[in-house]
Amino acid sequence: MSNHSQKENKASGKLSAGLRNWLDRNHIEEIEAVIPDMTGIAKGKILPAKKYQEDVGLRLPESIFGQTVNGDYPKEWNVLGEEDGDIFLKPDPATARTVPFANEPTAVIIHDCYHFDGKPVEVSPRQVLRRVLNLYKKQGWEAVVAPEVEFYLVKPNPDADYPLEPPVGRSGRPESGRQSFSIDAVNEFDPLFEELYDYCEAQEIAIETLIHESGVAQMEINLLHGDALALADQVFLFKRALRAVAMRHDIYATFMAAPMEKQPGSAMHLHQSIVSRKDGKNIFSNSNGNESRLFRWHIGGLQKYLPAAMALIAPNVNSYRRLAPDEFGTPINIEWGYDNRTAGLRVPVSNSQARRVENRIAGADVNPYLAIAASLACGYLGMREQIKPKPPIEGDAYSMETTLPHTLREAVSALLDCKALHPILGDKFVRLYSSVKHHEYNIFLNVVSAWEREHLLLNV
């Protein structure tokens, strides 16, 4: 018998009365016990509700966090060790939601991960975000965020060798041109979006607005601002809900950063501000309503550290296609300005309590927990180190120098080299995440693209 089995398992426990009552009230028959993996995909177990209520202590292998987006595992197993031991899942009762697209009464519950000794699993993306938020908490601060998530609706594409195409709407025709902010273009997919609103209401996803973005059948939803962890949970649930409802309408929904050639990329713009835990006032503003030093230092931290954190806010090989200079106006640097959408960091017009900075660099393909953690970590370092930002720009930031990594490999190297971020995000997490992304990049290099066959096959 192992030493662990002889001792009390501090990671297990009984289901809370509140959560048990919620399951009973909603007549839940099946439980989806999920965690977000490194990519932001729901991983976990499905089990009968009666079985779930008996005990809390579901297990998964810790190596689930070492899995790449294509299902491989990096060779650097020294990060997690060679034993591939278990971790234990505990439900967060605040995340319990019904699953409106399930065939029987089903609940999805987001779980946190713990080791046998009761300590949190530091490589879990949800724990990485909580780690950053705890640093704010120790300073008497609380982060407030508002994500804006862009996505494309596309025709079903079962063969990956074929480019994506826009879907057919109610008119029987696909979009042929970009219809920015068009109400009629959104109404082409009314049945899909009406069902999506119902799904989001059932899952307590606070959608504020829906608009048509610049690309063909490209949309954007804005979420109501709030607690950073709660908003990460909402983005996590929203992505899954949208994919499910789209497939019910014979359409794919994709959050790829750059899914279609000659079309704009998709972003997750992140509005962030900090309030005092004592009185709820925005610390980015002084008592007279003017900008505080903390506000400027927060921007300074974003400018200094975002290039090193790019692997977390541009996490896939495709992410860097969106960030390449193009005609569509994607941020290519960390300049900042007032109400300037060409800058990577935009300060919207607002009153003093709503003063915030908008990170426009992150792609829609992010793991929301890690992207929010990274953006807040950079701002936190700026405030702690009192980093002064460069002067705000006026005019076109797109015409300025590119100051961001050009590839995932460059981004991973920058993250590994940035020692200031390691204790903020967790050294073990940084090493494991970098290992995963480095492996994904190497696998990507083994794929020969259509562009290479077209231009190099007979010309070199």
One Martini backbone bead per residue (centre of mass of N, CA, C, O) as a GRO file, in nm:
protein
  460
    1MET     BB    1   0.096   0.035   0.023
    2SER     BB    2   0.078   0.353  -0.009
    3ASN     BB    3   0.125   0.648   0.147
    4HIS     BB    4  -0.129   0.784   0.038
    5SER     BB    5  -0.340   0.555   0.121
    6GLN     BB    6  -0.273   0.592   0.438
    7LYS     BB    7  -0.377   0.873   0.399
    8GLU     BB    8  -0.532   1.152   0.388
    9ASN     BB    9  -0.738   1.298   0.146
   10LYS     BB   10  -0.725   1.646   0.098
   11ALA     BB   11  -0.885   1.653  -0.196
   12SER     BB   12  -1.132   1.556  -0.066
   13GLY     BB   13  -1.505   1.549  -0.048
   14LYS     BB   14  -1.804   1.684   0.009
   15LEU     BB   15  -2.087   1.784  -0.101
   16SER     BB   16  -2.252   2.054  -0.108
   17ALA     BB   17  -2.564   2.148  -0.023
   18GLY     BB   18  -2.611   2.362  -0.241
   19LEU     BB   19  -2.537   2.184  -0.488
   20ARG     BB   20  -2.728   1.950  -0.432
   21ASN     BB   21  -2.988   2.121  -0.447
   22TRP     BB   22  -2.949   2.223  -0.736
   23LEU     BB   23  -2.959   1.944  -0.872
   24ASP     BB   24  -3.244   1.873  -0.771
   25ARG     BB   25  -3.409   2.118  -0.880
   26ASN     BB   26  -3.298   2.043  -1.191
   27HIS     BB   27  -3.301   1.733  -1.243
   28ILE     BB   28  -3.024   1.604  -1.256
   29GLU     BB   29  -2.859   1.326  -1.441
   30GLU     BB   30  -2.594   1.479  -1.549
   31ILE     BB   31  -2.230   1.517  -1.543
   32GLU     BB   32  -1.996   1.780  -1.623
   33ALA     BB   33  -1.662   1.747  -1.537
   34VAL     BB   34  -1.459   2.036  -1.570
   35ILE     BB   35  -1.161   2.153  -1.742
   36PRO     BB   36  -0.920   2.368  -1.845
   37ASP     BB   37  -0.689   2.362  -2.064
   38MET     BB   38  -0.434   2.507  -2.232
   39THR     BB   39  -0.636   2.580  -2.476
   40GLY     BB   40  -0.954   2.579  -2.349
   41ILE     BB   41  -1.057   2.297  -2.320
   42ALA     BB   42  -1.286   2.062  -2.232
   43LYS     BB   43  -1.208   1.857  -1.959
   44GLY     BB   44  -1.309   1.517  -1.835
   45LYS     BB   45  -1.620   1.403  -1.686
   46ILE     BB   46  -1.891   1.165  -1.716
   47LEU     BB   47  -2.180   1.143  -1.490
   48PRO     BB   48  -2.394   1.052  -1.273
   49ALA     BB   49  -2.548   1.232  -1.034
   50LYS     BB   50  -2.556   1.018  -0.810
   51LYS     BB   51  -2.254   0.957  -0.816
   52TYR     BB   52  -2.151   1.249  -0.763
   53GLN     BB   53  -2.288   1.282  -0.470
   54GLU     BB   54  -2.115   1.086  -0.297
   55ASP     BB   55  -1.837   1.227  -0.410
   56VAL     BB   56  -1.536   1.418  -0.384
   57GLY     BB   57  -1.262   1.305  -0.617
   58LEU     BB   58  -1.189   1.335  -0.890
   59ARG     BB   59  -0.982   1.199  -1.152
   60LEU     BB   60  -0.672   1.301  -1.313
   61PRO     BB   61  -0.419   1.344  -1.510
   62GLU     BB   62  -0.171   1.579  -1.512
   63SER     BB   63  -0.099   1.546  -1.825
   64ILE     BB   64  -0.336   1.718  -1.943
   65PHE     BB   65  -0.141   1.985  -1.933
   66GLY     BB   66   0.070   1.840  -2.158
   67GLN     BB   67  -0.121   1.883  -2.394
   68THR     BB   68  -0.174   1.930  -2.711
   69VAL     BB   69  -0.384   2.032  -2.964
   70ASN     BB   70  -0.306   1.737  -3.119
   71GLY     BB   71  -0.239   1.517  -2.865
   72ASP     BB   72   0.031   1.555  -2.767
   73TYR     BB   73   0.360   1.511  -2.608
   74PRO     BB   74   0.609   1.623  -2.467
   75LYS     BB   75   0.945   1.533  -2.378
   76GLU     BB   76   0.947   1.724  -2.116
   77TRP     BB   77   0.878   1.540  -1.838
   78ASN     BB   78   1.028   1.695  -1.600
   79VAL     BB   79   0.799   1.891  -1.522
   80LEU     BB   80   0.596   1.645  -1.406
   81GLY     BB   81   0.717   1.386  -1.450
   82GLU     BB   82   0.704   1.016  -1.492
   83GLU     BB   83   0.432   0.907  -1.338
   84ASP     BB   84   0.152   1.023  -1.395
   85GLY     BB   85  -0.033   1.147  -1.187
   86ASP     BB   86  -0.281   1.245  -0.985
   87ILE     BB   87  -0.565   1.450  -0.977
   88PHE     BB   88  -0.804   1.661  -0.809
   89LEU     BB   89  -1.154   1.735  -0.814
   90LYS     BB   90  -1.322   2.050  -0.752
   91PRO     BB   91  -1.599   2.217  -0.715
   92ASP     BB   92  -1.749   2.517  -0.837
   93PRO     BB   93  -2.054   2.622  -0.753
   94ALA     BB   94  -2.062   2.896  -0.927
   95THR     BB   95  -2.044   2.713  -1.217
   96ALA     BB   96  -2.317   2.598  -1.225
   97ARG     BB   97  -2.480   2.454  -1.515
   98THR     BB   98  -2.681   2.419  -1.756
   99VAL     BB   99  -2.738   2.211  -2.060
  100PRO     BB  100  -2.929   2.304  -2.332
  101PHE     BB  101  -2.789   2.088  -2.554
  102ALA     BB  102  -2.891   1.851  -2.411
  103ASN     BB  103  -3.090   1.551  -2.397
  104GLU     BB  104  -3.053   1.577  -2.086
  105PRO     BB  105  -3.034   1.657  -1.768
  106THR     BB  106  -2.760   1.886  -1.748
  107ALA     BB  107  -2.440   1.951  -1.595
  108VAL     BB  108  -2.197   2.206  -1.564
  109ILE     BB  109  -1.871   2.187  -1.391
  110ILE     BB  110  -1.625   2.368  -1.266
  111HIS     BB  111  -1.291   2.280  -1.181
  112ASP     BB  112  -1.052   2.222  -0.943
  113CYS     BB  113  -0.703   2.152  -0.875
  114TYR     BB  114  -0.546   1.881  -0.682
  115HIS     BB  115  -0.351   1.751  -0.462
  116PHE     BB  116  -0.326   1.519  -0.217
  117ASP     BB  117  -0.236   1.762  -0.002
  118GLY     BB  118  -0.433   2.019  -0.112
  119LYS     BB  119  -0.281   2.150  -0.334
  120PRO     BB  120  -0.264   2.334  -0.589
  121VAL     BB  121  -0.249   2.326  -0.934
  122GLU     BB  122  -0.025   2.539  -1.092
  123VAL     BB  123  -0.086   2.448  -1.410
  124SER     BB  124  -0.360   2.549  -1.393
  125PRO     BB  125  -0.524   2.798  -1.550
  126ARG     BB  126  -0.712   2.882  -1.316
  127GLN     BB  127  -0.476   2.912  -1.111
  128VAL     BB  128  -0.314   3.127  -1.256
  129LEU     BB  129  -0.527   3.345  -1.230
  130ARG     BB  130  -0.560   3.332  -0.922
  131ARG     BB  131  -0.269   3.411  -0.860
  132VAL     BB  132  -0.287   3.697  -0.974
  133LEU     BB  133  -0.536   3.793  -0.807
  134ASN     BB  134  -0.391   3.761  -0.530
  135LEU     BB  135  -0.193   3.992  -0.573
  136TYR     BB  136  -0.409   4.208  -0.577
  137LYS     BB  137  -0.537   4.145  -0.303
  138LYS     BB  138  -0.280   4.218  -0.129
  139GLN     BB  139  -0.323   4.534  -0.231
  140GLY     BB  140  -0.645   4.592  -0.239
  141TRP     BB  141  -0.737   4.462  -0.513
  142GLU     BB  142  -0.952   4.455  -0.820
  143ALA     BB  143  -1.034   4.299  -1.108
  144VAL     BB  144  -1.171   4.436  -1.418
  145VAL     BB  145  -1.353   4.287  -1.692
  146ALA     BB  146  -1.405   4.305  -2.072
  147PRO     BB  147  -1.489   4.102  -2.316
  148GLU     BB  148  -1.420   4.076  -2.678
  149VAL     BB  149  -1.560   3.841  -2.912
  150GLU     BB  150  -1.446   3.696  -3.200
  151PHE     BB  151  -1.606   3.545  -3.500
  152TYR     BB  152  -1.679   3.276  -3.723
  153LEU     BB  153  -1.892   3.184  -3.981
  154VAL     BB  154  -1.906   2.856  -4.136
  155LYS     BB  155  -1.882   2.624  -4.348
  156PRO     BB  156  -1.866   2.314  -4.352
  157ASN     BB  157  -1.528   2.140  -4.285
  158PRO     BB  158  -1.418   1.817  -4.318
  159ASP     BB  159  -1.180   1.924  -4.509
  160ALA     BB  160  -0.870   2.067  -4.437
  161ASP     BB  161  -0.771   2.126  -4.744
  162TYR     BB  162  -0.999   2.332  -4.740
  163PRO     BB  163  -1.115   2.623  -4.751
  164LEU     BB  164  -1.294   2.852  -4.611
  165GLU     BB  165  -1.650   2.936  -4.595
  166PRO     BB  166  -1.924   3.093  -4.611
  167PRO     BB  167  -2.236   3.084  -4.515
  168VAL     BB  168  -2.571   3.022  -4.542
  169GLY     BB  169  -2.844   3.203  -4.524
  170ARG     BB  170  -3.178   3.290  -4.539
  171SER     BB  171  -3.143   3.383  -4.850
  172GLY     BB  172  -2.937   3.151  -4.981
  173ARG     BB  173  -2.676   3.331  -4.929
  174PRO     BB  174  -2.369   3.436  -4.922
  175GLU     BB  175  -2.141   3.638  -4.844
  176SER     BB  176  -1.952   3.885  -5.058
  177GLY     BB  177  -1.911   4.103  -4.830
  178ARG     BB  178  -1.835   4.340  -4.613
  179GLN     BB  179  -2.058   4.408  -4.303
  180SER     BB  180  -2.021   4.638  -4.110
  181PHE     BB  181  -2.273   4.667  -3.872
  182SER     BB  182  -2.488   4.485  -3.991
  183ILE     BB  183  -2.808   4.387  -3.933
  184ASP     BB  184  -2.889   4.208  -4.176
  185ALA     BB  185  -2.641   4.015  -4.156
  186VAL     BB  186  -2.727   3.902  -3.883
  187ASN     BB  187  -3.025   3.815  -3.966
  188GLU     BB  188  -2.936   3.568  -4.139
  189PHE     BB  189  -2.889   3.427  -3.824
  190ASP     BB  190  -3.133   3.427  -3.624
  191PRO     BB  191  -3.183   3.135  -3.527
  192LEU     BB  192  -2.907   3.106  -3.398
  193PHE     BB  193  -2.910   3.359  -3.202
  194GLU     BB  194  -3.165   3.294  -3.046
  195GLU     BB  195  -3.049   3.031  -2.928
  196LEU     BB  196  -2.798   3.155  -2.801
  197TYR     BB  197  -2.940   3.335  -2.596
  198ASP     BB  198  -3.068   3.101  -2.445
  199TYR     BB  199  -2.808   2.962  -2.363
  200CYS     BB  200  -2.681   3.206  -2.210
  201GLU     BB  201  -2.902   3.238  -2.001
  202ALA     BB  202  -2.877   2.947  -1.882
  203GLN     BB  203  -2.542   3.012  -1.833
  204GLU     BB  204  -2.481   3.304  -1.736
  205ILE     BB  205  -2.422   3.483  -2.001
  206ALA     BB  206  -2.332   3.828  -2.034
  207ILE     BB  207  -2.466   3.969  -2.291
  208GLU     BB  208  -2.456   4.288  -2.441
  209THR     BB  209  -2.347   4.249  -2.748
  210LEU     BB  210  -2.415   4.232  -3.111
  211ILE     BB  211  -2.198   4.212  -3.401
  212HIS     BB  212  -2.075   4.303  -3.708
  213GLU     BB  213  -1.793   4.260  -3.856
  214SER     BB  214  -1.552   4.290  -4.113
  215GLY     BB  215  -1.603   4.015  -4.193
  216VAL     BB  216  -1.718   3.736  -4.334
  217ALA     BB  217  -1.920   3.630  -4.097
  218GLN     BB  218  -1.831   3.833  -3.869
  219MET     BB  219  -1.835   3.841  -3.514
  220GLU     BB  220  -1.945   4.009  -3.197
  221ILE     BB  221  -1.909   3.980  -2.843
  222ASN     BB  222  -2.017   4.138  -2.544
  223LEU     BB  223  -1.925   4.152  -2.211
  224LEU     BB  224  -1.998   4.206  -1.903
  225HIS     BB  225  -1.856   4.345  -1.658
  226GLY     BB  226  -1.611   4.195  -1.416
  227ASP     BB  227  -1.494   3.940  -1.280
  228ALA     BB  228  -1.228   3.771  -1.399
  229LEU     BB  229  -1.301   3.472  -1.344
  230ALA     BB  230  -1.597   3.483  -1.436
  231LEU     BB  231  -1.528   3.575  -1.730
  232ALA     BB  232  -1.360   3.332  -1.809
  233ASP     BB  233  -1.590   3.132  -1.773
  234GLN     BB  234  -1.777   3.258  -1.988
  235VAL     BB  235  -1.595   3.219  -2.231
  236PHE     BB  236  -1.565   2.916  -2.206
  237LEU     BB  237  -1.878   2.860  -2.235
  238PHE     BB  238  -1.935   3.017  -2.498
  239LYS     BB  239  -1.772   2.859  -2.702
  240ARG     BB  240  -1.927   2.595  -2.663
  241ALA     BB  241  -2.214   2.699  -2.724
  242LEU     BB  242  -2.166   2.806  -3.009
  243ARG     BB  243  -2.076   2.545  -3.142
  244ALA     BB  244  -2.337   2.390  -3.082
  245VAL     BB  245  -2.547   2.577  -3.221
  246ALA     BB  246  -2.420   2.582  -3.502
  247MET     BB  247  -2.446   2.273  -3.561
  248ARG     BB  248  -2.760   2.278  -3.547
  249HIS     BB  249  -2.726   2.481  -3.824
  250ASP     BB  250  -2.498   2.385  -4.016
  251ILE     BB  251  -2.249   2.528  -3.858
  252TYR     BB  252  -1.952   2.689  -3.807
  253ALA     BB  253  -1.752   2.791  -3.526
  254THR     BB  254  -1.470   3.024  -3.508
  255PHE     BB  255  -1.156   3.123  -3.312
  256MET     BB  256  -0.965   3.178  -3.505
  257ALA     BB  257  -0.746   3.428  -3.579
  258ALA     BB  258  -0.691   3.313  -3.903
  259PRO     BB  259  -0.912   3.147  -4.113
  260MET     BB  260  -0.897   3.362  -4.361
  261GLU     BB  261  -0.821   3.476  -4.647
  262LYS     BB  262  -0.857   3.812  -4.692
  263GLN     BB  263  -0.918   3.849  -4.378
  264PRO     BB  264  -0.987   3.928  -4.083
  265GLY     BB  265  -0.916   3.891  -3.771
  266SER     BB  266  -0.952   3.749  -3.443
  267ALA     BB  267  -1.045   3.883  -3.130
  268MET     BB  268  -0.973   3.961  -2.768
  269HIS     BB  269  -1.081   4.214  -2.623
  270LEU     BB  270  -0.941   4.378  -2.318
  271HIS     BB  271  -1.090   4.515  -2.053
  272GLN     BB  272  -0.911   4.702  -1.788
  273SER     BB  273  -0.945   4.729  -1.430
  274ILE     BB  274  -0.908   4.886  -1.097
  275VAL     BB  275  -1.020   4.820  -0.767
  276SER     BB  276  -1.110   4.879  -0.454
  277ARG     BB  277  -1.192   4.670  -0.189
  278LYS     BB  278  -1.297   4.890   0.010
  279ASP     BB  279  -1.478   5.102  -0.210
  280GLY     BB  280  -1.476   5.049  -0.544
  281LYS     BB  281  -1.267   5.230  -0.658
  282ASN     BB  282  -1.091   5.362  -0.913
  283ILE     BB  283  -0.734   5.358  -0.930
  284PHE     BB  284  -0.708   5.523  -1.213
  285SER     BB  285  -0.833   5.746  -1.022
  286ASN     BB  286  -0.863   6.030  -0.880
  287SER     BB  287  -1.056   6.231  -0.678
  288ASN     BB  288  -1.065   6.448  -0.935
  289GLY     BB  289  -1.059   6.238  -1.206
  290ASN     BB  290  -0.783   6.186  -1.269
  291GLU     BB  291  -0.510   6.042  -1.346
  292SER     BB  292  -0.316   5.802  -1.225
  293ARG     BB  293  -0.020   5.655  -1.167
  294LEU     BB  294  -0.125   5.361  -1.186
  295PHE     BB  295  -0.227   5.384  -1.472
  296ARG     BB  296   0.043   5.441  -1.609
  297TRP     BB  297   0.193   5.192  -1.494
  298HIS     BB  298   0.012   4.982  -1.623
  299ILE     BB  299   0.087   5.058  -1.912
  300GLY     BB  300   0.390   5.018  -1.877
  301GLY     BB  301   0.370   4.712  -1.824
  302LEU     BB  302   0.243   4.637  -2.093
  303GLN     BB  303   0.473   4.744  -2.271
  304LYS     BB  304   0.707   4.571  -2.147
  305TYR     BB  305   0.556   4.258  -2.117
  306LEU     BB  306   0.381   4.162  -2.360
  307PRO     BB  307   0.600   4.047  -2.553
  308ALA     BB  308   0.664   3.813  -2.333
  309ALA     BB  309   0.334   3.721  -2.328
  310MET     BB  310   0.241   3.618  -2.621
  311ALA     BB  311   0.200   3.305  -2.578
  312LEU     BB  312  -0.085   3.375  -2.423
  313ILE     BB  313  -0.222   3.586  -2.659
  314ALA     BB  314  -0.058   3.401  -2.891
  315PRO     BB  315  -0.086   3.046  -2.885
  316ASN     BB  316  -0.064   3.008  -3.204
  317VAL     BB  317   0.044   2.977  -3.518
  318ASN     BB  318  -0.206   3.144  -3.634
  319SER     BB  319  -0.183   3.412  -3.468
  320TYR     BB  320   0.051   3.548  -3.663
  321ARG     BB  321  -0.132   3.615  -3.903
  322ARG     BB  322  -0.292   3.842  -3.764
  323LEU     BB  323  -0.016   4.016  -3.680
  324ALA     BB  324   0.032   4.086  -3.955
  325PRO     BB  325   0.073   4.306  -4.177
  326ASP     BB  326  -0.221   4.482  -4.302
  327GLU     BB  327  -0.543   4.604  -4.423
  328PHE     BB  328  -0.718   4.555  -4.131
  329GLY     BB  329  -0.599   4.660  -3.852
  330THR     BB  330  -0.370   4.522  -3.682
  331PRO     BB  331  -0.193   4.501  -3.420
  332ILE     BB  332   0.192   4.558  -3.400
  333ASN     BB  333   0.195   4.699  -3.109
  334ILE     BB  334   0.250   4.891  -2.780
  335GLU     BB  335   0.092   5.124  -2.825
  336TRP     BB  336  -0.070   5.428  -2.701
  337GLY     BB  337  -0.417   5.566  -2.679
  338TYR     BB  338  -0.680   5.785  -2.732
  339ASP     BB  339  -0.919   5.650  -2.901
  340ASN     BB  340  -0.709   5.430  -3.053
  341ARG     BB  341  -0.737   5.157  -3.275
  342THR     BB  342  -0.426   5.134  -3.374
  343ALA     BB  343  -0.365   5.054  -3.095
  344GLY     BB  344  -0.286   4.807  -2.869
  345LEU     BB  345  -0.351   5.048  -2.658
  346ARG     BB  346  -0.665   5.154  -2.536
  347VAL     BB  347  -0.837   5.459  -2.436
  348PRO     BB  348  -1.135   5.512  -2.356
  349VAL     BB  349  -1.406   5.689  -2.330
  350SER     BB  350  -1.467   5.818  -1.991
  351ASN     BB  351  -1.518   5.802  -1.683
  352SER     BB  352  -1.350   5.772  -1.388
  353GLN     BB  353  -1.477   5.486  -1.303
  354ALA     BB  354  -1.426   5.368  -1.619
  355ARG     BB  355  -1.137   5.358  -1.629
  356ARG     BB  356  -0.936   5.216  -1.902
  357VAL     BB  357  -0.784   4.938  -2.073
  358GLU     BB  358  -0.729   4.816  -2.410
  359ASN     BB  359  -0.654   4.499  -2.522
  360ARG     BB  360  -0.588   4.436  -2.884
  361ILE     BB  361  -0.394   4.173  -2.923
  362ALA     BB  362  -0.562   3.953  -2.858
  363GLY     BB  363  -0.695   3.656  -2.943
  364ALA     BB  364  -0.966   3.434  -2.988
  365ASP     BB  365  -0.766   3.168  -2.932
  366VAL     BB  366  -0.765   3.184  -2.641
  367ASN     BB  367  -0.709   3.130  -2.317
  368PRO     BB  368  -0.879   3.315  -2.096
  369TYR     BB  369  -0.716   3.270  -1.838
  370LEU     BB  370  -0.430   3.335  -1.960
  371ALA     BB  371  -0.483   3.611  -2.090
  372ILE     BB  372  -0.576   3.758  -1.835
  373ALA     BB  373  -0.330   3.694  -1.664
  374ALA     BB  374  -0.117   3.829  -1.845
  375SER     BB  375  -0.232   4.117  -1.858
  376LEU     BB  376  -0.239   4.161  -1.548
  377ALA     BB  377   0.059   4.101  -1.490
  378CYS     BB  378   0.178   4.338  -1.646
  379GLY     BB  379   0.029   4.562  -1.488
  380TYR     BB  380   0.136   4.485  -1.209
  381LEU     BB  381   0.436   4.530  -1.264
  382GLY     BB  382   0.405   4.830  -1.330
  383MET     BB  383   0.303   4.915  -1.043
  384ARG     BB  384   0.540   4.793  -0.874
  385GLU     BB  385   0.775   4.935  -1.073
  386GLN     BB  386   0.700   5.209  -1.189
  387ILE     BB  387   0.620   5.227  -1.501
  388LYS     BB  388   0.673   5.430  -1.759
  389PRO     BB  389   0.530   5.537  -2.026
  390LYS     BB  390   0.490   5.622  -2.317
  391PRO     BB  391   0.376   5.833  -2.512
  392PRO     BB  392   0.103   5.908  -2.657
  393ILE     BB  393  -0.051   5.860  -2.951
  394GLU     BB  394  -0.090   6.008  -3.276
  395GLY     BB  395  -0.247   5.834  -3.504
  396ASP     BB  396  -0.083   5.581  -3.691
  397ALA     BB  397   0.025   5.266  -3.568
  398TYR     BB  398   0.051   5.089  -3.831
  399SER     BB  399   0.312   5.265  -3.938
  400MET     BB  400   0.474   5.137  -3.731
  401GLU     BB  401   0.665   4.948  -3.556
  402THR     BB  402   0.731   4.623  -3.503
  403THR     BB  403   0.719   4.471  -3.147
  404LEU     BB  404   0.645   4.174  -3.205
  405PRO     BB  405   0.629   3.867  -3.235
  406HIS     BB  406   0.627   3.646  -3.531
  407THR     BB  407   0.633   3.379  -3.355
  408LEU     BB  408   0.595   3.123  -3.139
  409ARG     BB  409   0.894   3.081  -3.085
  410GLU     BB  410   0.960   3.370  -3.000
  411ALA     BB  411   0.754   3.382  -2.768
  412VAL     BB  412   0.870   3.154  -2.595
  413SER     BB  413   1.150   3.277  -2.556
  414ALA     BB  414   1.050   3.536  -2.416
  415LEU     BB  415   0.920   3.396  -2.173
  416LEU     BB  416   1.176   3.248  -2.067
  417ASP     BB  417   1.345   3.529  -2.038
  418CYS     BB  418   1.116   3.641  -1.836
  419LYS     BB  419   1.164   3.650  -1.501
  420ALA     BB  420   0.930   3.833  -1.389
  421LEU     BB  421   0.686   3.628  -1.474
  422HIS     BB  422   0.732   3.358  -1.328
  423PRO     BB  423   0.624   3.418  -1.029
  424ILE     BB  424   0.342   3.513  -1.124
  425LEU     BB  425   0.262   3.238  -1.291
  426GLY     BB  426   0.473   3.017  -1.254
  427ASP     BB  427   0.736   2.826  -1.318
  428LYS     BB  428   0.609   2.553  -1.394
  429PHE     BB  429   0.413   2.663  -1.598
  430VAL     BB  430   0.611   2.797  -1.795
  431ARG     BB  431   0.761   2.535  -1.870
  432LEU     BB  432   0.520   2.371  -1.970
  433TYR     BB  433   0.398   2.564  -2.177
  434SER     BB  434   0.655   2.593  -2.348
  435SER     BB  435   0.670   2.295  -2.423
  436VAL     BB  436   0.402   2.277  -2.573
  437LYS     BB  437   0.453   2.511  -2.785
  438HIS     BB  438   0.715   2.405  -2.903
  439HIS     BB  439   0.592   2.142  -3.011
  440GLU     BB  440   0.379   2.265  -3.197
  441TYR     BB  441   0.578   2.410  -3.382
  442ASN     BB  442   0.733   2.160  -3.481
  443ILE     BB  443   0.488   2.022  -3.610
  444PHE     BB  444   0.418   2.250  -3.809
  445LEU     BB  445   0.692   2.223  -3.978
  446ASN     BB  446   0.584   1.939  -4.114
  447VAL     BB  447   0.398   2.125  -4.283
  448VAL     BB  448   0.286   2.157  -4.613
  449SER     BB  449   0.184   2.409  -4.803
  450ALA     BB  450   0.019   2.544  -5.067
  451TRP     BB  451   0.215   2.778  -5.115
  452GLU     BB  452   0.468   2.604  -5.156
  453ARG     BB  453   0.360   2.441  -5.398
  454GLU     BB  454   0.295   2.683  -5.582
  455HIS     BB  455   0.593   2.852  -5.562
  456LEU     BB  456   0.823   2.600  -5.539
  457LEU     BB  457   0.799   2.343  -5.705
  458LEU     BB  458   0.895   2.501  -6.007
  459ASN     BB  459   1.102   2.759  -5.891
  460VAL     BB  460   1.365   2.605  -5.717
   0.00000   0.00000   0.00000
